[in-house]
Amino acid sequence: MSERARIWGLRLLALALALATWYFASLEKRERPSERVVDATVTYLPPRGLIILDPIQTVKVRLRGSDRKIRSLSPFLIDVVIDLQSAQTGNVDFHLGEENVLRPDDVEVVSIEPNSVRLQLDREGTRLLPVQVRLTGEAAAGAVPTGPPVADPETVLVSGPESRLRTLVSVGTVPVSLDGHAFDFVETAMVLAPDPLVKIVQPAAVTARVTLQRPEDQPIPEPTPRRRRE
């Protein structure tokens, strides 16, 4: 073997050893345990006919796994499930453990913050509520509404926690614009839920009837008679 070939052989051997050393060092780093904290969404499984008031939406979960697994882990794959099938109305204290965390294989739960939550459950009810049509803008040609707009139908059915429903006196619509209108008009308006836990059952929209009066249609006030001088 020539001296030149021997030198190139040694160079290739050194390069191969360097690549092998880098590969095993990188592999060891990827397999080294690592930790990460994610904001996990909380999913509730309440009993039929009960609603959770002001539920906590996320908790912080500390996870441990290989460095490669933890780095590539998507927070959307982590979910915390709270099963309340046996709960009753009132306050419920629920302890969170690793059994409540849905996660990929080979990922360990180190801790959950908070590790317990207090929840309040209320019965679900329904109620008919009057609809108030909301107006916005300014009518054309000096026209003005002659009175509050009328909703058709006048009431809608809503559902939600009984404690929230008892405090409601009405529901409103999306604003109906007066802009560009000089005569009476009707418009479909969506009904808005007054509370995140209250749902509009039916109908989801009403017909708003708006009556306008223009200046020339307004009655001219009779002049006040002048008093005679004595």
Secondary structure, DSSP 8 states (H G I E B T S, - for coil): --HHHHHHHHHHHHHHHHHHHHHHHHHHHHHSEEEEEEEEEEEEE--TTEEEES---EEEEEEEEEHHHHHT--GGG-EEEEE-TT--SEEEEEE--GGGEE--TT-EEEEEESSEEEEEEEEEEEEEEEEE--EES--GGG-EESS--EEESSEEEEEEEHHHHTT---EEBS-EE-TT--S-EEEEEEB--SSTT-EEEE-SEEEEEE-EE-GGGS------------
